[in-house]
Amino acid sequence: MPDAGPIATANANVALRLAEALARHGVTTTFGQSLPSAFHLAAPHAGISQTVYRQENMGGTMADGYARISRKVGVVTAQNGPAATLLVPPLAEALKVGIPVIALVQEVTRDAVDKNAFQELDHIKLFEGVAKFVRRIDRADRLEDYVDMAFTAATSGRPGPAVLLLPADLLLEKATAASQRRAVLGTFPLDRTLADPARIEAAAELLARAERPLIIAGGGVHISDAAAELAALQQDAHLPVATTFMGKGSVDETHPLSIGVVGNTLGRGARAHELKPMVTEADVVLLVGNRANQNGTDSWTLYPRGARYIHIDLDPSEIGRNYEALRLAGDAKLTLAALREAMLRRDLSARAAARPKVEAQIAKAIEGWRRLVASVTMRDGGPVRPERVAAEIDRRLPADGIMVADASYSSNWINIYMTAKRAGQRFLSPRGLAGLGWGVPLAIGAQVAAPGKRVVCLVGDGGFAHSWAELETLRRLQVPVTVVLLNNGILGFQKHAEDAKYGDHTIACDFAEVDHAAIARACGISGLRVGRGEDLGPALDAAFASGKPALIEVITDPNGRPPLNIYSGHYPDPF
């Protein structure tokens, strides 16, 4: 634990003990504004810095992005009342996708409870639906107990958020003696558990004997840090692998047995469009950290009804939720490694013999896709096709780069038109609740966690309107995130989906002209507007070479639509 200096003995208070407890669990920064002030004033004495966000609804998402990349608990702080209510959406996202975030929320003083104190709110009821653990600390001698319980809840089982409520007067109380605890609970998964060995053997037998096996990897592979184990299973057991949106990057998409992202974006123009039969005709499907949710399964119509399913997941309640499966309840890293060993003990000659045909099928489909989309990924002039934007970033993003996208179309573009160049590469997007505006704060949190890596964030003009203020945060923190903004002047997904479903769209879908590059320059960072496809590459090169935060606004074609299945038959192909 960092040396807290003289304050630890001469004038130590509960706020300092709280900071020391967080430092014991590996916390080195918190995402917060001023409150709880007593904590933020004490935290530097425990070696904890403060990463200050601008908008009250952005801090939780920054902590989420930080946790996803650092593999440590993200910590966010907030004032009681209105600021606390704005933590609900990011905590709900973290709960849905299994990301450990701890929120420290100031409470009114204990003598003012239930008196209509300023900004008093029942925070316990507020957070119960979006957190695994919610407690108010009313006694200084229970501080360490509750801190350790919060970290245990956040990092154990399926990770998720925990909330500690801190009365303002408690933080100023004179502290008890420094803790003698030594447990470090701030990384995840906290406890790795292996699935039932007998069931692992049964799964290996099913996969070895299958005629058309398939793995569909979800975001749980990243949460478990199991990409290496999945890659070894893919290679040694000769198994084709597809991923969900959240699972993108869990396998190397240049591997000859990698299909790409499958789900509700398999229309013409998707990398895996011609490979859809490999999903629909599979006879044994291994789901790994995959929630089998609506988008990933195209409203539960994509996955084959007659297949046998095997499901690896930390959360036993996810197994069999939508597809009855052989239950491998356990950590993906340990269980995939054990499954590979079990398969290597079997005769895999049939799988090896089938591999060349499978690889040829995948290679042919991907080559056909590349030829098909070249007309949009290389189109000059303007307005710029969004496919070209994703392709230009893809050409420049290194294998250890981190690609972040906002919800809606932005996440579709990166999942379809960018390539995971190695197993474990990170593509971050808010897919739990798919909240607009969360791309930029996710990117800031990711860059704070990995200051030496290239972080690029793709956003639309609709989503970016929710997070304009964080341009000032980029400048103040000098984190070199490059924000690429697709300005098509509309709320694209909403407009196109309404037109497809109802034959018309609401008036909420069209925006007035906004010069986002000018906003960036007004905030003190580079802001450049690009209106032609051929000008985007040089703009990206200049932004990356600067080593500074930058915004590139690209005027894009409002008719640019990802190949969503729901659009089939409604709109002409752009190719």
Secondary structure as UniProt FT lines:
FT   HELIX           7..10
FT   HELIX           14..24
FT   TURN            25..26
FT   STRAND          29..31
FT   HELIX           37..42
FT   HELIX           43..46
FT   STRAND          49..51
FT   TURN            56..58
FT   HELIX           59..70
FT   STRAND          74..78
FT   TURN            80..81
FT   HELIX           82..85
FT   TURN            86..87
FT   HELIX           88..97
FT   STRAND          101..107
FT   HELIX           110..112
FT   TURN            113..116
FT   TURN            118..119
FT   HELIX           123..127
FT   TURN            128..130
FT   STRAND          133..136
FT   HELIX           140..142
FT   HELIX           143..155
FT   STRAND          162..167
FT   HELIX           168..171
FT   HELIX           197..209
FT   STRAND          213..217
FT   HELIX           220..224
FT   HELIX           227..236
FT   TURN            237..238
FT   STRAND          241..243
FT   TURN            245..249
FT   TURN            253..254
FT   TURN            256..257
FT   STRAND          258..261
FT   TURN            268..269
FT   TURN            271..272
FT   HELIX           273..275
FT   HELIX           276..280
FT   STRAND          284..288
FT   TURN            294..301
FT   TURN            305..306
FT   STRAND          308..313
FT   HELIX           316..318
FT   TURN            319..320
FT   STRAND          326..329
FT   HELIX           332..344
FT   HELIX           349..377
FT   HELIX           386..396
FT   TURN            399..400
FT   STRAND          402..405
FT   TURN            407..408
FT   HELIX           409..417
FT   TURN            423..424
FT   STRAND          426..428
FT   TURN            436..437
FT   HELIX           439..449
FT   TURN            451..452
FT   STRAND          455..460
FT   HELIX           461..464
FT   TURN            465..466
FT   TURN            468..469
FT   HELIX           470..477
FT   STRAND          482..487
FT   HELIX           492..502
FT   HELIX           507..509
FT   HELIX           516..522
FT   TURN            523..524
FT   STRAND          526..530
FT   HELIX           533..546
FT   STRAND          550..556
FT   TURN            558..559
FT   HELIX           565..567
FT   TURN            568..570
//
